[in-house]
Amino acid sequence: MHLRVVVANIQSGIGVTRGYRQYVTSGWRYLFPHSGRGAMGAGTLLKAEEADIALLTEVDAGSRRSRGVSQLEVMATESGLPRMQFFPTRNMGASINEGNAILTRFPIQSVRILPLQSRVNPRVLGETVLDIAGAKLTVLVVHLALGARSRESQIKELVEHLKSIEGPCILGGDFNERDPRMFKVLTHAGYTPVSVAGYPSWKPQHALQVLFLSRHLSLVHAKVPDGARFSDHLPLIVEATLRDEPILELP
């Protein structure tokens, strides 16, 4: 079975798409109300790419900053992906309600959220188990720390959790890591990294968005679309297929 997975950093709809200077000129949007048009652009992309699963980071699920609008619901409506799960990471009362999220066309059977060690901003690993034609697919989304030391610790935590998962699994998100050698512990655990340079969106140089595939999945194609500038990251679009071997069925 073929799956189309999109990994995207929404940047909470801030919309830095033209250059580093825009972080200054548009920086007020990190705290104050703005339209968040980037979420609609992301939803449009998901529909155009016929995505089956979207792993999203830096999503505002409805706060004063987003003018009370859930960017996740906007993307669900625009994309036509009916099932959603939000994993909050930064909640500042009514001002900011930010986190990671999963959108999918498949039924969600179970949900878990696991805190990760972090020295500054809270970081979590969000997990859903999807029902794909009666089979079990574990889907994980994460946004790792900016600090190298914290990021290294978080990657080790991811590996320990992956060891407890049986059957097909994908792990994706914004890893904030420019050195692919840091992923060796994940590859040694049996996961294949898939990435294409997509940051910054106006001149891609770094592959910060990564999707890891367990041994049950084979990569078909990966790309970042040039025209999808709704944040400072271009989305990673991956086509993969479940291999023809026994996989865990849902009870």
Secondary structure, DSSP 8 states (H G I E B T S, - for coil): -EEEEEEEE-GGG----S-TTHHHHSGGGGTS----HHHHHHHHHHHHTT-SEEEEEEEE-S-TTTTT--HHHHHHHHHT--EEEEEEEEEETTTEEEEEEEEESS-EEEEEEEEE--SSS-EEEEEEEEEETTEEEEEEEEE--SSHHHHHHHHHHHHHHHTT--S-EEEEEE---S-GGGGHHHHHTT-EEEE---BSTTS--B--EEEEE-TTEEEEEEE--TT--SSSS--EEEEEEE-SS---B--
